[in-house]
Amino acid sequence: MSLTETASNIDHLSDEQRDCIENCFEAAEVCEWCADECIGEGEEMAECARLCRDVADLTSLHARFMARDSNYSTQLAQACAGACEECAEECARHDDEHCQVCAEVLEECAETCRQMAA
């Protein structure tokens, strides 16, 4: 079963929450990919790798909190949006394909997380 199908089966979720969950899991995946690529590229990519790993952890946690309707998901949405924005800015500074893809995905994730925090 795909992530979209799984999220659509959770009755208490709004369409906006479903979109955010999907964006968060996509962000976690792309950040893990970007971090792995950055690690092999030298010390100048260390900050990018560190931020990507932080975002991967935060976004996957936020998605799980939304899925279980946690009382803490609003606060986590704020932290997640901020981390996504910071990481997207760092990734956008690099010409590597993985960084550019990551920056694009994180901008969308930050937007949906901001909506969940509002």
TACORJO-V232601 format. One record per helix or strand of 2 or more residues. SS is the DSSP state (A for helix, B for strand). FROM is the first residue (numbers start at 1). TO is the last residue. If there is no record, write none. Layout:
SS;FROM;TO / SS;FROM;TO
This chain:
A;3;8 / A;15;39 / A;43;67 / A;73;92 / A;97;117
